[in-house]
Amino acid sequence: MFRMFDSPLDPAKLRLAMRDDGAGACVAFEGTVRDQSGGREVLALDYEAYAPLAESEGARIISEARAKFQVAGAAVAHRTGRLAPGDLAVWVGVVSEHRGPAFEACRYIIDQLKARVPIWKREHYADGMSSWINSVTGLSR
Amino acid sequence: MKTLKVLYFAVLREQRGLAEEILTTTAPTAAELYAELRARHRFTLPAECLRAALNAQFAPWTAELRDGDELAFIPPVAGG
């Protein structure tokens, strides 16, 4: 399940929803807002998404991860709206029988999410400036 | 002529000044419509930096536009 949320994410609740007593491993990735970027102090990030496509492309990534790795379950929650430094922007959780596939699948999902899912962020800096990440130069990273 | 709903996100939304609009066009493909809109609204991003999505699915730029389609231009993404 890949879901967009416009309110704070609750990792404990997300983890509980993945409970699988046949799985001995759970790997979770938490992506949080940094207080600096490229040497500039960051005060806030605005996230926006094309939600229907984000959720369908995200579901496709999860299906790919399940086909590639021996995992029992995977889920992603991603924020939209205004976030402050330290806030949780994305949570990826994978459960599997053993730890190896859970680590690999978690890495695969977050890497593909960053490359493919239609979500954008605008950084607001302490100097009053702001910029869209990746869209100024048109380069992806 | 066909009537489409066009969605703009992030830098394109700001440059257009709108999140979405209904427009009529004779452009046969997403690529041709983007070229028209880019010229009209001075979008800075070339099509090579974007992806097109038709009816909430990624689509090739050469996909044929049909009456009633929802077309989105996807700037470089930055999730996570």
Backbone of each chain as ProteinMPNN parsed JSONL, in Angstrom:
{"seq_chain_A": "MFRMFDSPLDPAKLRLAMRDDGAGACVAFEGTVRDQSGGREVLALDYEAYAPLAESEGARIISEARAKFQVAGAAVAHRTGRLAPGDLAVWVGVVSEHRGPAFEACRYIIDQLKARVPIWKREHYADGMSSWINSVTGLSR", "coords_chain_A": {"N_chain_A": [[0.844, -1.201, 0.0], [0.588, 2.162, -0.909], [0.454, 5.304, 0.263], [-0.632, 8.709, 0.326], [-0.432, 11.351, 2.653], [-1.894, 14.151, 4.328], [-1.432, 14.922, 6.844], [0.454, 14.569, 9.975], [2.712, 11.75, 9.987], [2.502, 8.571, 11.578], [4.735, 6.492, 12.746], [4.629, 4.24, 14.472], [2.013, 3.363, 14.308], [1.854, 2.823, 11.58], [3.668, 0.742, 11.425], [2.417, -1.188, 13.028], [0.231, -1.843, 11.479], [1.38, -3.462, 9.637], [1.891, -5.823, 10.817], [2.993, -9.146, 10.938], [3.07, -12.289, 11.869], [4.474, -14.363, 10.812], [6.714, -13.301, 9.824], [10.087, -12.599, 10.392], [11.563, -10.353, 10.26], [11.691, -6.815, 10.108], [12.213, -3.993, 8.227], [12.505, -0.564, 8.357], [12.434, 2.569, 6.75], [12.97, 5.937, 7.444], [12.407, 9.056, 6.209], [13.417, 12.285, 6.805], [12.95, 15.861, 7.226], [15.649, 17.943, 6.517], [17.625, 20.453, 8.235], [19.237, 21.995, 6.752], [20.444, 22.71, 3.443], [22.529, 22.333, 0.806], [24.271, 24.094, 2.033], [22.637, 26.118, 2.929], [20.39, 27.451, 5.346], [17.465, 25.754, 6.146], [14.076, 26.433, 6.547], [11.546, 25.416, 6.122], [9.674, 22.959, 4.255], [7.692, 22.595, 1.391], [5.576, 20.141, 0.282], [4.16, 18.737, -2.625], [1.879, 16.728, -4.565], [0.873, 14.649, -7.318], [-1.656, 13.086, -6.614], [-3.313, 10.726, -7.413], [-1.729, 9.505, -9.404], [0.69, 9.286, -8.058], [0.015, 7.431, -6.097], [-0.684, 5.203, -7.649], [1.659, 4.73, -9.127], [3.393, 4.341, -7.022], [2.285, 2.025, -5.918], [2.893, 0.304, -7.967], [5.68, 0.211, -7.776], [5.947, -1.044, -5.3], [4.848, -3.536, -5.95], [6.778, -4.393, -7.776], [8.965, -4.634, -6.054], [8.098, -6.695, -4.451], [8.053, -8.734, -6.285], [10.725, -8.987, -6.93], [12.114, -9.505, -4.562], [12.125, -11.642, -1.668], [9.697, -10.904, 0.068], [7.29, -10.389, 2.681], [5.538, -8.339, 3.015], [4.939, -4.859, 2.199], [4.95, -1.351, 2.659], [4.219, 2.129, 2.103], [4.224, 5.462, 3.247], [3.64, 8.828, 2.544], [4.18, 12.297, 2.986], [2.242, 15.268, 2.23], [2.032, 18.845, 1.908], [3.016, 21.475, 4.266], [6.13, 21.103, 5.847], [8.345, 21.016, 8.668], [11.841, 21.307, 9.69], [13.089, 18.186, 10.81], [10.629, 16.955, 10.747], [8.768, 14.058, 9.755], [8.888, 12.929, 6.516], [8.633, 10.806, 4.763], [7.829, 7.366, 5.035], [8.916, 4.09, 4.836], [8.176, 0.754, 4.969], [9.095, -2.65, 5.329], [8.375, -6.05, 5.608], [9.674, -9.315, 6.165], [10.523, -12.834, 5.982], [13.194, -13.315, 6.648], [16.06, -11.131, 7.302], [17.585, -10.163, 5.079], [16.218, -9.85, 2.449], [14.388, -7.913, 3.27], [15.914, -5.626, 3.864], [16.994, -5.156, 1.289], [14.709, -4.786, -0.308], [13.571, -2.559, 0.887], [15.452, -0.574, 0.356], [15.307, -0.588, -2.441], [12.677, 0.309, -2.859], [12.635, 2.975, -1.752], [14.568, 4.203, -3.332], [13.475, 3.985, -5.93], [11.101, 5.36, -5.543], [12.031, 7.992, -5.161], [12.967, 8.499, -7.682], [10.818, 8.227, -9.461], [8.15, 8.744, -8.552], [5.451, 11.019, -8.687], [6.007, 13.508, -6.904], [6.733, 16.589, -5.384], [9.025, 19.027, -4.027], [9.403, 22.121, -2.37], [11.905, 24.115, -1.154], [12.229, 26.29, 1.583], [14.187, 28.95, 2.593], [16.27, 30.382, 5.222], [17.092, 32.865, 4.44], [14.991, 33.973, 3.141], [14.605, 33.227, 0.536], [13.416, 30.744, -1.862], [13.225, 27.498, -3.383], [12.325, 25.143, -5.973], [13.103, 21.784, -5.709], [15.213, 20.097, -7.912], [13.896, 21.158, -10.171], [14.841, 23.553, -11.086], [17.147, 23.472, -12.613], [16.36, 21.456, -14.157], [17.56, 19.076, -13.953], [17.695, 15.747, -12.74], [18.215, 14.167, -9.606]], "CA_chain_A": [[0.0, 0.0, 0.0], [1.314, 3.428, -0.998], [-0.56, 6.328, 0.536], [-0.251, 10.095, 0.595], [-1.102, 11.898, 3.841], [-1.692, 15.595, 4.518], [-1.267, 15.143, 8.285], [1.675, 13.892, 10.423], [2.778, 10.29, 9.915], [2.706, 7.903, 12.864], [5.449, 5.259, 12.403], [4.199, 3.092, 15.276], [0.738, 2.902, 13.747], [2.149, 2.248, 10.267], [4.331, -0.546, 11.683], [1.423, -2.117, 13.57], [-0.633, -2.279, 10.374], [2.12, -4.437, 8.833], [2.237, -6.98, 11.654], [2.907, -10.456, 10.29], [3.777, -13.137, 12.818], [5.335, -15.28, 10.069], [7.885, -12.542, 9.366], [11.034, -12.376, 11.475], [12.322, -9.118, 10.037], [11.039, -5.604, 9.599], [13.123, -2.873, 7.984], [11.764, 0.662, 8.066], [13.217, 3.766, 6.418], [12.284, 7.201, 7.726], [13.027, 10.223, 5.583], [12.995, 13.479, 7.537], [13.347, 17.15, 6.648], [16.916, 18.465, 7.043], [17.583, 21.891, 8.535], [20.107, 22.729, 5.828], [20.527, 22.111, 2.121], [23.501, 23.05, -0.004], [24.888, 25.165, 2.814], [21.662, 27.138, 3.329], [19.507, 27.032, 6.419], [16.109, 25.47, 5.663], [13.049, 26.659, 7.571], [10.349, 24.611, 5.841], [9.54, 22.342, 2.928], [6.327, 22.348, 0.913], [5.467, 18.982, -0.601], [2.896, 18.529, -3.337], [1.873, 15.469, -5.308], [-0.262, 14.285, -8.175], [-1.958, 11.957, -5.732], [-3.731, 9.454, -8.022], [-0.596, 8.891, -10.098], [1.68, 8.924, -7.033], [-0.407, 6.201, -5.428], [-0.628, 4.054, -8.571], [3.075, 4.451, -9.432], [3.936, 3.783, -5.784], [1.817, 0.63, -5.808], [3.658, -0.46, -8.968], [7.025, 0.003, -7.198], [5.819, -2.07, -4.257], [4.669, -4.828, -6.649], [8.091, -4.777, -8.311], [9.806, -5.075, -4.933], [7.611, -8.007, -3.997], [8.426, -9.723, -7.3], [12.187, -9.136, -6.965], [12.673, -9.934, -3.28], [11.218, -12.52, -0.913], [9.166, -10.153, 1.202], [5.921, -10.738, 3.053], [4.684, -7.162, 2.89], [5.637, -3.575, 2.093], [4.029, -0.213, 2.675], [4.84, 3.453, 2.062], [3.383, 6.625, 3.548], [4.378, 10.046, 2.173], [3.486, 13.53, 3.33], [2.132, 16.481, 1.427], [1.826, 20.021, 2.747], [4.214, 22.158, 4.796], [6.853, 20.377, 6.892], [9.45, 21.732, 9.306], [12.987, 20.431, 9.932], [12.831, 17.117, 11.77], [9.36, 16.263, 10.469], [8.847, 12.84, 8.947], [8.326, 13.169, 5.182], [8.291, 9.531, 4.122], [8.073, 6.144, 5.806], [8.864, 2.864, 4.031], [8.315, -0.417, 5.836], [9.069, -3.946, 4.65], [8.513, -7.217, 6.479], [10.014, -10.547, 5.449], [10.841, -13.922, 6.89], [14.561, -13.051, 7.113], [16.36, -9.707, 7.172], [18.227, -9.75, 3.824], [15.279, -9.297, 1.466], [13.719, -6.712, 3.784], [16.836, -4.502, 3.62], [17.117, -4.9, -0.149], [13.449, -4.271, -0.839], [13.367, -1.211, 1.423], [16.343, 0.285, -0.43], [14.747, -0.505, -3.794], [11.453, 1.12, -2.858], [12.895, 4.405, -1.547], [15.301, 4.709, -4.503], [12.536, 4.122, -7.054], [10.164, 6.439, -5.181], [12.666, 9.287, -5.406], [13.204, 8.668, -9.112], [9.643, 8.043, -10.339], [6.813, 9.073, -8.056], [5.22, 12.455, -8.896], [5.972, 14.306, -5.681], [7.683, 17.695, -5.537], [9.208, 19.799, -2.806], [9.983, 23.451, -2.455], [12.616, 24.461, 0.077], [12.199, 27.698, 2.003], [15.444, 29.185, 3.313], [16.264, 31.437, 6.245], [17.344, 34.176, 3.815], [13.77, 34.425, 2.477], [14.499, 32.652, -0.803], [12.929, 29.37, -1.89], [13.365, 26.917, -4.718], [11.87, 23.776, -6.228], [14.237, 20.869, -5.837], [15.339, 19.416, -9.206], [13.206, 21.765, -11.307], [15.469, 24.795, -11.529], [18.044, 23.138, -13.716], [15.78, 20.383, -14.954], [18.319, 17.847, -13.721], [17.22, 14.892, -11.658], [19.319, 13.613, -8.807]], "C_chain_A": [[0.879, 1.252, 0.0], [0.289, 4.532, -0.81], [0.07, 7.682, 0.801], [-1.075, 10.583, 1.787], [-0.855, 13.399, 3.922], [-1.602, 15.953, 6.004], [-0.076, 14.296, 8.76], [1.584, 12.366, 10.365], [3.076, 9.727, 11.303], [3.382, 6.556, 12.604], [4.97, 4.046, 13.198], [2.913, 2.486, 14.714], [0.953, 2.228, 12.387], [2.77, 0.858, 10.441], [3.315, -1.591, 12.144], [0.533, -2.681, 12.46], [0.044, -3.329, 9.506], [2.396, -5.723, 9.601], [1.97, -8.284, 10.916], [3.731, -11.407, 11.145], [4.613, -14.222, 12.133], [6.615, -14.612, 9.602], [8.799, -12.253, 10.551], [11.796, -11.082, 11.346], [11.397, -7.994, 9.604], [12.121, -4.559, 9.429], [12.268, -1.671, 7.641], [12.75, 1.781, 7.758], [12.364, 4.983, 6.742], [13.061, 8.334, 7.082], [12.496, 11.472, 6.271], [13.543, 14.739, 6.878], [14.635, 17.62, 7.327], [16.815, 19.976, 7.27], [18.563, 22.687, 7.677], [20.166, 21.965, 4.509], [21.49, 22.947, 1.29], [24.105, 24.236, 0.729], [23.928, 26.26, 3.253], [20.749, 26.575, 4.413], [18.085, 26.889, 5.883], [15.111, 25.647, 6.809], [11.842, 25.749, 7.38], [10.449, 24.006, 4.449], [8.057, 22.238, 2.613], [6.357, 21.174, -0.042], [4.133, 19.03, -1.329], [3.022, 17.284, -4.194], [0.709, 15.444, -6.278], [-0.743, 12.963, -7.576], [-2.383, 10.675, -6.448], [-2.574, 8.736, -8.719], [0.486, 8.488, -9.098], [1.295, 7.592, -6.398], [-0.358, 5.004, -6.374], [0.817, 3.704, -8.933], [3.753, 3.85, -8.196], [3.529, 2.335, -5.603], [2.578, -0.255, -6.789], [5.065, -0.769, -8.422], [6.979, -1.084, -6.124], [5.638, -3.451, -4.881], [5.997, -5.318, -7.214], [8.982, -5.32, -7.203], [9.383, -6.462, -4.46], [7.972, -9.098, -4.989], [9.928, -10.009, -7.272], [12.741, -9.784, -5.701], [11.635, -10.775, -2.543], [10.683, -11.768, 0.297], [7.707, -10.515, 1.444], [4.976, -9.549, 2.897], [5.515, -5.899, 2.803], [4.598, -2.469, 2.069], [4.821, 1.087, 2.683], [3.801, 4.499, 2.438], [4.216, 7.867, 3.258], [3.531, 11.27, 2.463], [3.303, 14.469, 2.144], [1.921, 17.629, 2.408], [3.133, 20.577, 3.281], [4.829, 21.383, 5.954], [8.0, 21.234, 7.411], [10.626, 20.775, 9.488], [12.683, 19.426, 11.042], [11.543, 16.356, 11.509], [9.594, 15.06, 9.557], [8.129, 13.072, 7.614], [7.881, 11.876, 4.514], [8.652, 8.382, 5.047], [7.904, 4.956, 4.868], [9.066, 1.702, 4.985], [8.214, -1.696, 5.017], [9.202, -5.039, 5.7], [8.808, -8.446, 5.623], [10.406, -11.607, 6.469], [12.226, -13.708, 7.505], [14.971, -11.641, 6.687], [16.862, -9.269, 5.791], [17.26, -9.123, 2.823], [14.588, -8.022, 1.955], [14.603, -5.472, 3.58], [16.863, -4.143, 2.133], [15.85, -4.262, -0.712], [13.204, -2.849, -0.362], [14.203, -0.214, 0.623], [15.777, 0.492, -1.844], [13.555, 0.456, -3.822], [11.771, 2.604, -2.69], [13.659, 4.984, -2.748], [14.365, 4.928, -5.687], [11.53, 5.243, -6.794], [10.771, 7.79, -5.558], [12.852, 9.558, -6.896], [11.922, 8.8, -9.933], [8.333, 8.618, -9.853], [6.593, 10.588, -8.131], [4.918, 13.214, -7.599], [7.055, 15.368, -5.844], [7.852, 18.4, -4.209], [9.869, 21.129, -3.104], [10.619, 23.771, -1.116], [12.499, 25.955, 0.333], [13.389, 27.941, 2.923], [15.31, 30.357, 4.277], [16.481, 32.819, 5.628], [16.133, 34.693, 3.037], [13.581, 33.881, 1.073], [13.868, 31.257, -0.706], [13.147, 28.816, -3.283], [12.825, 25.496, -4.764], [13.087, 22.903, -6.401], [14.122, 20.121, -7.165], [14.781, 20.187, -10.392], [13.877, 23.036, -11.813], [16.35, 24.523, -12.736], [17.418, 22.119, -14.652], [16.521, 19.066, -14.785], [17.683, 17.053, -12.599], [18.428, 14.435, -10.853], [18.759, 12.589, -7.848]], "O_chain_A": [[1.797, 1.378, 0.81], [-0.631, 4.684, -1.614], [1.138, 7.796, 1.403], [-2.259, 10.269, 1.911], [0.242, 13.873, 3.628], [-1.685, 17.123, 6.379], [0.365, 13.401, 8.038], [0.543, 11.774, 10.647], [3.805, 10.328, 12.092], [2.705, 5.58, 12.279], [4.91, 2.941, 12.659], [2.751, 1.267, 14.655], [0.332, 1.212, 12.076], [2.446, -0.076, 9.709], [3.351, -2.739, 11.701], [0.136, -3.845, 12.498], [-0.619, -4.013, 8.727], [3.066, -6.618, 9.086], [0.896, -8.503, 10.356], [4.959, -11.337, 11.143], [5.376, -14.925, 12.797], [7.5, -15.267, 9.051], [8.36, -11.735, 11.578], [12.592, -10.738, 12.22], [10.453, -8.195, 8.841], [12.863, -4.266, 10.367], [11.415, -1.733, 6.755], [13.775, 1.921, 8.425], [11.194, 5.056, 6.367], [14.237, 8.541, 7.381], [11.287, 11.7, 6.32], [14.478, 14.685, 6.079], [14.708, 17.688, 8.554], [16.047, 20.677, 6.611], [18.707, 23.898, 7.846], [19.967, 20.751, 4.461], [21.273, 24.143, 1.1], [24.415, 25.26, 0.121], [24.348, 27.232, 3.881], [20.386, 25.399, 4.403], [17.564, 27.801, 5.24], [15.279, 25.086, 7.892], [11.191, 25.357, 8.348], [11.199, 24.475, 3.592], [7.26, 21.841, 3.463], [7.066, 21.195, -1.048], [3.099, 19.325, -0.73], [4.126, 16.839, -4.511], [-0.301, 16.121, -6.087], [-0.305, 11.882, -7.969], [-1.857, 9.611, -6.12], [-2.452, 7.514, -8.637], [1.133, 7.456, -9.273], [2.146, 6.729, -6.185], [-0.025, 3.899, -5.946], [1.165, 2.528, -9.035], [4.589, 2.954, -8.316], [4.338, 1.508, -5.182], [2.874, -1.413, -6.494], [5.571, -1.879, -8.589], [7.865, -1.936, -6.052], [6.208, -4.43, -4.398], [6.31, -6.506, -7.143], [9.665, -6.328, -7.377], [10.222, -7.294, -4.114], [8.175, -10.25, -4.605], [10.358, -11.127, -7.553], [13.721, -10.527, -5.759], [10.432, -10.639, -2.763], [11.154, -11.966, 1.417], [6.986, -10.899, 0.523], [3.777, -9.718, 2.676], [6.653, -5.859, 3.27], [3.506, -2.634, 1.526], [5.938, 1.148, 3.197], [2.649, 4.434, 2.008], [5.371, 7.951, 3.677], [2.324, 11.283, 2.219], [4.086, 14.47, 1.194], [1.663, 17.408, 3.591], [4.215, 20.211, 2.822], [4.145, 21.046, 6.921], [8.551, 22.065, 6.69], [10.44, 19.559, 9.447], [12.101, 19.769, 12.071], [11.375, 15.236, 11.992], [10.489, 15.054, 8.712], [6.935, 13.368, 7.578], [6.884, 11.848, 3.792], [9.66, 8.427, 5.752], [6.884, 4.826, 4.191], [10.042, 1.681, 5.735], [7.367, -1.818, 4.132], [10.055, -4.953, 6.584], [8.277, -8.605, 4.524], [10.595, -11.32, 7.651], [12.421, -13.89, 8.707], [14.332, -11.028, 5.832], [16.603, -8.142, 5.369], [17.462, -7.987, 2.395], [14.243, -7.153, 1.154], [14.12, -4.413, 3.179], [16.767, -2.972, 1.767], [15.915, -3.315, -1.496], [12.689, -2.021, -1.113], [13.721, 0.858, 0.257], [15.773, 1.607, -2.365], [13.45, 1.306, -4.706], [11.222, 3.425, -3.425], [13.423, 6.128, -3.136], [14.455, 5.949, -6.369], [11.156, 5.979, -7.707], [10.119, 8.624, -6.187], [12.889, 10.712, -7.321], [11.937, 9.422, -10.995], [7.474, 8.953, -10.669], [7.446, 11.359, -7.691], [3.772, 13.509, -7.26], [8.138, 15.101, -6.363], [6.955, 18.386, -3.365], [10.752, 21.247, -3.954], [9.966, 23.71, -0.074], [12.648, 26.773, -0.575], [13.578, 27.228, 3.91], [14.405, 31.186, 4.181], [16.1, 33.83, 6.218], [16.218, 35.715, 2.356], [12.517, 34.052, 0.479], [13.793, 30.667, 0.372], [13.243, 29.57, -4.252], [12.851, 24.754, -3.782], [14.0, 23.24, -7.153], [13.067, 19.581, -7.496], [15.157, 19.9, -11.528], [13.509, 23.543, -12.873], [16.308, 25.237, -13.738], [17.866, 21.933, -15.783], [16.159, 18.06, -15.395], [17.192, 17.621, -11.623], [19.535, 14.335, -11.382], [19.508, 11.992, -7.075]]}, "seq_chain_B": "MKTLKVLYFAVLREQRGLAEEILTTTAPTAAELYAELRARHRFTLPAECLRAALNAQFAPWTAELRDGDELAFIPPVAGG", "coords_chain_B": {"N_chain_B": [[-11.336, 19.798, -33.047], [-10.727, 19.334, -29.596], [-11.604, 18.937, -26.155], [-9.787, 19.318, -23.239], [-8.662, 18.498, -19.915], [-6.124, 20.08, -18.248], [-3.426, 19.567, -16.091], [-1.256, 21.192, -13.796], [1.827, 21.112, -12.051], [3.957, 21.969, -9.284], [6.797, 23.709, -10.324], [5.758, 24.285, -12.835], [3.084, 24.805, -12.265], [3.331, 27.164, -10.844], [4.473, 28.835, -12.801], [2.455, 28.885, -14.676], [0.417, 29.883, -13.161], [-1.814, 28.629, -12.357], [-3.449, 25.665, -11.139], [-4.908, 23.905, -12.601], [-6.651, 23.659, -15.754], [-9.305, 23.929, -18.16], [-9.102, 23.293, -21.516], [-9.415, 23.915, -25.067], [-8.19, 22.325, -27.951], [-6.291, 21.724, -30.963], [-4.127, 20.213, -31.03], [-2.484, 17.207, -31.768], [-1.002, 15.49, -30.147], [0.481, 14.961, -26.848], [3.023, 16.038, -26.806], [2.943, 18.047, -28.769], [0.982, 19.726, -27.734], [2.248, 20.532, -25.384], [4.367, 21.994, -26.427], [3.008, 24.142, -27.59], [1.833, 25.304, -25.301], [4.053, 25.895, -23.813], [5.284, 27.867, -25.323], [3.299, 29.83, -25.163], [3.052, 30.389, -22.418], [5.59, 30.7, -21.528], [7.056, 28.625, -20.238], [9.81, 27.403, -18.436], [10.962, 24.871, -18.466], [12.161, 22.454, -20.734], [10.517, 19.974, -22.818], [11.986, 17.651, -22.691], [12.787, 17.409, -20.096], [10.569, 16.699, -18.734], [7.768, 14.509, -17.938], [4.883, 13.063, -19.478], [1.512, 12.587, -18.447], [-1.398, 10.79, -18.945], [-4.721, 10.74, -18.13], [-4.1, 10.065, -15.47], [-2.034, 8.191, -15.702], [1.338, 7.441, -16.536], [2.412, 8.361, -19.795], [3.467, 7.998, -23.226], [5.041, 10.75, -24.953], [4.097, 10.887, -27.495], [1.575, 9.972, -27.395], [-1.808, 9.886, -28.449], [-4.055, 12.544, -28.145], [-7.303, 12.662, -26.738], [-10.735, 13.704, -26.819], [-11.892, 14.923, -23.745], [-9.834, 13.89, -22.213], [-7.591, 13.807, -19.355], [-4.774, 15.558, -18.881], [-1.503, 15.651, -17.677], [1.474, 17.432, -16.962], [4.577, 16.421, -15.926], [6.911, 17.66, -13.873], [10.497, 17.378, -13.084], [10.835, 15.009, -10.534], [10.778, 14.995, -6.893], [10.481, 13.471, -4.56], [10.524, 11.961, -1.241]], "CA_chain_B": [[-11.088, 20.358, -31.721], [-11.109, 18.521, -28.452], [-11.527, 19.644, -24.879], [-8.971, 18.563, -22.29], [-8.307, 19.093, -18.628], [-4.665, 20.059, -18.113], [-2.983, 19.771, -14.705], [0.113, 21.699, -13.648], [2.377, 20.9, -10.721], [5.252, 22.521, -8.858], [7.282, 24.903, -11.025], [4.829, 24.588, -13.941], [1.885, 25.419, -11.671], [3.655, 28.563, -10.525], [4.684, 29.611, -14.026], [1.15, 29.033, -15.326], [-0.473, 30.636, -12.274], [-3.023, 27.81, -12.194], [-3.196, 24.235, -10.91], [-5.548, 23.157, -13.687], [-7.52, 24.434, -16.634], [-9.962, 23.225, -19.258], [-8.815, 24.018, -22.758], [-9.708, 23.243, -26.329], [-6.963, 22.334, -28.754], [-6.217, 20.829, -32.12], [-2.857, 19.473, -30.936], [-2.765, 15.771, -31.797], [-0.279, 14.73, -29.119], [0.908, 15.678, -25.649], [4.232, 16.796, -27.145], [2.575, 19.266, -29.502], [0.276, 20.633, -26.836], [3.22, 21.161, -24.473], [5.12, 23.003, -27.187], [2.133, 25.334, -27.697], [1.657, 25.925, -23.988], [5.357, 26.421, -23.384], [5.484, 29.133, -26.034], [2.305, 30.798, -24.691], [3.227, 30.746, -21.001], [7.033, 30.831, -21.242], [7.557, 27.624, -19.301], [11.266, 27.298, -18.581], [11.434, 23.488, -18.641], [11.901, 21.791, -22.016], [9.787, 18.698, -22.694], [12.945, 16.576, -22.368], [12.925, 17.32, -18.63], [9.255, 16.382, -18.173], [7.046, 13.347, -18.437], [3.462, 13.324, -19.667], [0.605, 11.591, -17.875], [-2.75, 10.867, -19.502], [-5.715, 10.08, -17.28], [-3.413, 9.598, -14.263], [-1.026, 7.156, -15.967], [2.402, 7.927, -17.405], [2.113, 8.065, -21.198], [4.496, 8.544, -24.115], [4.729, 12.088, -25.486], [3.428, 10.731, -28.786], [0.212, 9.456, -27.195], [-2.828, 10.698, -29.104], [-4.996, 13.184, -27.216], [-8.718, 12.459, -27.079], [-11.679, 14.584, -26.137], [-12.205, 14.516, -22.38], [-8.652, 13.407, -21.491], [-6.923, 14.61, -18.342], [-3.35, 15.53, -19.221], [-0.638, 16.32, -16.698], [2.895, 17.519, -17.277], [5.245, 16.04, -14.678], [8.283, 18.182, -13.764], [11.399, 16.453, -12.39], [10.231, 14.709, -9.232], [11.687, 15.207, -5.752], [9.891, 12.892, -3.353], [11.434, 11.42, -0.236]], "C_chain_B": [[-11.5, 19.362, -30.652], [-10.9, 19.336, -27.184], [-10.819, 18.753, -23.869], [-8.913, 19.287, -20.97], [-6.795, 18.956, -18.495], [-4.298, 20.398, -16.672], [-1.531, 20.238, -14.684], [0.568, 21.492, -12.21], [3.687, 21.661, -10.537], [5.623, 23.741, -9.707], [6.357, 25.274, -12.194], [3.562, 25.262, -13.417], [2.156, 26.9, -11.377], [3.824, 29.394, -11.79], [3.373, 29.836, -14.781], [0.222, 29.903, -14.486], [-1.78, 29.911, -12.008], [-2.618, 26.375, -11.894], [-3.834, 23.388, -12.007], [-6.389, 24.084, -14.533], [-8.152, 23.498, -17.663], [-9.609, 23.997, -20.518], [-9.194, 23.197, -23.976], [-8.481, 23.394, -27.218], [-7.138, 21.458, -29.984], [-4.938, 20.001, -32.07], [-3.141, 17.982, -30.903], [-2.116, 14.991, -30.662], [0.081, 15.623, -27.938], [2.123, 16.557, -25.969], [3.868, 18.112, -27.833], [1.822, 20.254, -28.613], [1.269, 21.299, -25.873], [4.01, 22.25, -25.19], [4.307, 24.293, -27.312], [2.062, 26.073, -26.358], [2.965, 26.535, -23.489], [5.615, 27.782, -24.039], [4.553, 30.211, -25.46], [2.622, 31.302, -23.286], [4.686, 30.852, -20.572], [7.499, 29.874, -20.154], [9.055, 27.444, -19.529], [11.722, 25.879, -18.907], [11.137, 22.972, -20.044], [11.225, 20.448, -21.792], [10.721, 17.558, -22.29], [13.102, 16.384, -20.861], [11.644, 16.835, -17.963], [8.81, 14.997, -18.614], [5.588, 13.772, -18.607], [2.669, 12.227, -18.973], [-0.783, 11.849, -18.433], [-3.683, 10.076, -18.604], [-5.039, 9.347, -16.105], [-2.532, 8.367, -14.468], [0.071, 7.784, -16.818], [2.121, 7.478, -18.836], [3.251, 8.603, -22.059], [4.062, 9.913, -24.646], [3.945, 12.005, -26.793], [1.999, 10.21, -28.639], [-0.803, 10.436, -27.784], [-3.795, 11.266, -28.056], [-6.42, 12.973, -27.699], [-9.575, 13.406, -26.261], [-11.96, 14.034, -24.728], [-11.01, 14.005, -21.583], [-8.233, 14.382, -20.397], [-5.423, 14.449, -18.578], [-2.567, 16.285, -18.162], [0.783, 16.33, -17.225], [3.645, 17.367, -15.96], [6.671, 16.602, -14.67], [9.177, 17.161, -13.058], [10.942, 16.259, -10.942], [11.27, 14.833, -8.112], [11.057, 14.671, -4.468], [10.962, 12.385, -2.4], [11.973, 12.49, 0.673]], "O_chain_B": [[-12.49, 18.644, -30.791], [-10.125, 20.291, -27.154], [-11.19, 17.597, -23.667], [-9.087, 20.504, -20.893], [-6.249, 17.859, -18.613], [-4.784, 21.376, -16.104], [-0.693, 19.752, -15.444], [-0.206, 21.673, -11.269], [4.41, 21.95, -11.491], [4.85, 24.695, -9.796], [6.197, 26.455, -12.504], [3.031, 26.176, -14.048], [1.317, 27.764, -11.632], [3.368, 30.536, -11.846], [3.202, 30.858, -15.446], [-0.655, 30.58, -15.022], [-2.735, 30.496, -11.499], [-1.567, 25.916, -12.341], [-3.363, 22.291, -12.307], [-6.791, 25.16, -14.089], [-7.617, 22.438, -17.987], [-9.795, 25.212, -20.583], [-9.281, 21.97, -23.929], [-7.826, 24.436, -27.237], [-8.002, 20.583, -30.039], [-4.687, 19.185, -32.956], [-3.954, 17.528, -30.097], [-2.624, 13.945, -30.257], [0.002, 16.85, -28.007], [2.239, 17.675, -25.469], [4.424, 19.162, -27.513], [2.001, 21.466, -28.726], [1.148, 22.489, -25.579], [4.286, 23.304, -24.619], [4.84, 25.393, -27.161], [2.211, 27.293, -26.292], [2.965, 27.57, -22.822], [6.096, 28.716, -23.399], [4.959, 31.361, -25.291], [2.479, 32.49, -22.997], [4.982, 31.067, -19.397], [8.246, 30.261, -19.255], [9.512, 27.346, -20.668], [12.753, 25.696, -19.553], [9.996, 23.039, -20.501], [11.339, 19.854, -20.72], [10.3, 16.611, -21.626], [13.504, 15.312, -20.408], [11.63, 16.587, -16.758], [9.38, 14.396, -19.525], [5.122, 14.714, -17.965], [3.102, 11.077, -18.917], [-1.282, 12.973, -18.401], [-3.464, 8.891, -18.348], [-5.352, 8.198, -15.795], [-2.305, 7.595, -13.537], [-0.218, 8.569, -17.721], [1.653, 6.363, -19.067], [3.926, 9.556, -21.671], [2.87, 10.195, -24.77], [3.222, 12.933, -27.154], [1.295, 10.028, -29.631], [-0.672, 11.652, -27.636], [-4.285, 10.539, -27.192], [-6.717, 13.085, -28.889], [-9.2, 13.845, -25.173], [-12.228, 12.846, -24.551], [-11.148, 13.714, -20.395], [-8.471, 15.587, -20.478], [-4.88, 13.348, -18.487], [-2.914, 17.407, -17.793], [1.24, 15.372, -17.848], [3.384, 18.09, -14.999], [7.542, 16.089, -15.372], [8.678, 16.187, -12.495], [10.697, 17.227, -10.222], [12.476, 14.782, -8.355], [11.093, 15.324, -3.425], [12.151, 12.384, -2.719], [12.755, 12.196, 1.577]]}, "name": "protein", "num_of_chains": 2, "seq": "MFRMFDSPLDPAKLRLAMRDDGAGACVAFEGTVRDQSGGREVLALDYEAYAPLAESEGARIISEARAKFQVAGAAVAHRTGRLAPGDLAVWVGVVSEHRGPAFEACRYIIDQLKARVPIWKREHYADGMSSWINSVTGLSRMKTLKVLYFAVLREQRGLAEEILTTTAPTAAELYAELRARHRFTLPAECLRAALNAQFAPWTAELRDGDELAFIPPVAGG"}
